[in-house]
Amino acid sequence: MREGDLIKQTLEGLKKILDSHGAFPLIQHGGFVLEDPYFHFNDPATEKEIADLENFFKVKFPNDYKEFLRLHNGIDIIDGIEILSTNDVIKYNEAQDLPEKCILIGYHFDGRYVIDTNRYSNGLDYMFFLDSIDSFEEAENLGSNFEIWFDRLLSSNGVKYWEINRDVKGYYENI
């Protein structure tokens, strides 16, 4: 599978579920269902918008993230998770205190998603999560690329899956 193929499959699958069922049922801990989660897909970004974004930050963005932008120039999902449009990436990064070539690309309720483009050339682990007040030194390395992170996020119904205690004995702490 090529980098960028999984994001296409994930988004197509999500839209197919929304089209056929009118909703994406989100099962939460304890069997509760989140009623009517919100999904808004922006129109695709143009190649010029993507190139302008890379030129603005003087970086090369990961191919899977660029493929996402080609499909949807931003998305709001699950009542609180947002992947920013190219214009909003520029706008919201002005107020960030991130290391060079680390770019805010989205929000998760009170947290932030950041791509470290310095790490992109080293493989898959360039996605980071920071709480709203954390500095980058306190960021959680998600050990993932963009498309695997997004697929896992949807698979976990929008839960911060990287924070879940994998120890079965500690399961109840996650609820």
C-alpha positions in Angstrom: 0.0 0.0 0.0 1.3 3.4 -1.0 1.5 6.3 1.5 -1.8 8.2 1.1 -3.9 5.1 0.1 -5.1 4.4 3.6 -6.4 8.0 4.1 -8.5 7.6 0.9 -9.9 4.2 2.1 -10.6 5.6 5.6 -12.5 8.6 4.3 -14.4 6.6 1.6 -15.4 4.1 4.3 -16.6 6.8 6.7 -18.6 8.6 4.0 -20.1 5.3 2.9 -21.3 4.6 6.4 -22.7 8.2 6.7 -24.4 7.9 3.3 -26.0 4.6 4.0 -27.0 5.0 7.6 -27.3 8.8 8.0 -25.0 8.6 11.0 -21.8 7.2 12.4 -22.8 5.4 15.6 -20.1 6.0 18.2 -20.0 3.5 21.0 -18.5 5.0 24.1 -17.1 3.2 27.2 -19.8 1.3 29.1 -21.9 0.8 25.9 -23.2 4.3 25.7 -23.9 5.7 22.2 -22.9 9.3 21.2 -26.0 10.5 19.4 -25.6 12.4 16.1 -21.8 13.0 16.0 -21.0 15.9 13.7 -19.1 15.4 10.5 -18.3 18.3 8.1 -16.0 17.7 5.1 -14.5 20.7 3.5 -14.0 20.8 -0.3 -10.6 19.7 -1.6 -7.5 21.9 -1.5 -6.0 22.8 -4.8 -2.4 21.8 -5.6 -1.6 25.6 -5.5 -3.0 25.8 -1.9 -0.9 22.8 -0.8 2.2 24.2 -2.5 1.6 27.6 -0.9 1.3 26.0 2.5 4.6 24.2 2.0 6.3 27.4 0.8 4.9 29.4 3.6 6.5 27.1 6.2 9.4 26.1 4.0 8.7 22.4 4.6 7.8 19.3 2.7 4.6 17.9 4.2 4.0 14.2 4.4 2.4 12.7 1.3 -0.5 11.2 3.3 -1.3 14.6 4.9 -1.2 16.2 1.4 -3.5 13.4 0.1 -5.9 14.2 2.9 -5.9 17.9 1.8 -6.5 16.9 -1.8 -9.6 15.1 -0.7 -10.7 17.6 2.0 -9.1 20.9 2.9 -10.0 20.4 6.5 -12.7 18.4 8.4 -14.7 18.7 11.6 -15.7 15.4 13.2 -17.1 13.9 16.3 -18.1 17.2 17.9 -14.7 18.5 18.9 -12.0 17.2 16.5 -10.9 19.4 13.7 -8.2 19.1 11.1 -7.5 22.6 9.9 -7.8 23.9 6.3 -4.6 25.2 4.7 -5.7 28.8 5.5 -6.4 28.0 9.1 -3.1 26.1 9.4 -1.3 29.4 8.6 -3.6 31.5 10.7 -3.5 29.3 13.9 0.3 28.7 13.7 0.9 32.4 14.1 0.0 32.0 17.8 1.9 28.8 18.4 5.3 28.5 20.1 6.5 25.4 18.3 9.9 24.4 17.2 10.9 25.1 13.6 9.2 22.9 11.1 6.7 21.7 13.6 3.2 22.6 12.3 -0.1 22.7 14.1 -2.6 20.9 11.8 -5.6 20.3 14.1 -7.4 20.3 17.4 -8.9 17.6 19.7 -11.2 19.3 22.1 -8.6 21.0 24.3 -5.5 19.6 22.7 -3.5 20.1 19.5 -2.2 17.9 16.7 1.2 18.7 15.3 3.3 17.3 12.4 7.0 17.4 13.0 8.2 17.7 9.4 11.8 17.2 10.5 10.9 13.6 11.5 8.9 12.9 8.3 12.0 11.8 6.4 12.7 9.3 9.2 9.5 7.3 8.8 6.2 7.0 10.5 6.5 8.7 13.8 5.9 12.4 13.1 2.5 13.0 14.6 2.3 14.6 18.1 -0.4 15.5 20.5 -0.1 18.4 23.0 -2.6 19.5 25.6 -3.6 23.1 25.2 -1.0 24.5 27.6 1.9 22.0 26.9 5.1 23.0 25.3 6.4 20.8 22.5 8.9 19.2 24.9 5.8 17.8 26.7 4.2 16.5 23.6 3.0 12.9 23.2 4.7 11.2 20.3 1.9 9.2 18.7 4.4 6.9 16.9 2.4 7.3 13.7 2.0 8.9 10.4 -1.1 11.0 9.6 -3.2 8.4 7.9 -2.6 5.7 10.5 -3.3 8.2 13.3 -6.6 9.2 11.6 -7.7 5.6 11.0 -7.0 4.7 14.6 -8.8 7.8 15.8 -12.0 6.8 13.9 -11.6 3.2 15.0 -11.5 4.3 18.6 -14.6 6.6 18.2 -12.6 9.8 18.7 -11.1 8.6 22.0 -7.5 9.6 22.6 -6.4 6.0 22.0 -2.8 6.7 22.9 -3.8 7.5 26.5 -5.6 4.3 27.1 -3.9 2.0 29.6 -3.3 -1.2 27.8 -3.0 -3.2 31.0 -6.3 -5.1 31.5 -6.0 -4.6 35.2 -6.1 -0.8 34.7 -9.0 -0.8 32.2 -11.4 0.7 34.6 -9.2 3.7 35.0 -10.0 4.6 31.4 -13.7 4.8 31.9 
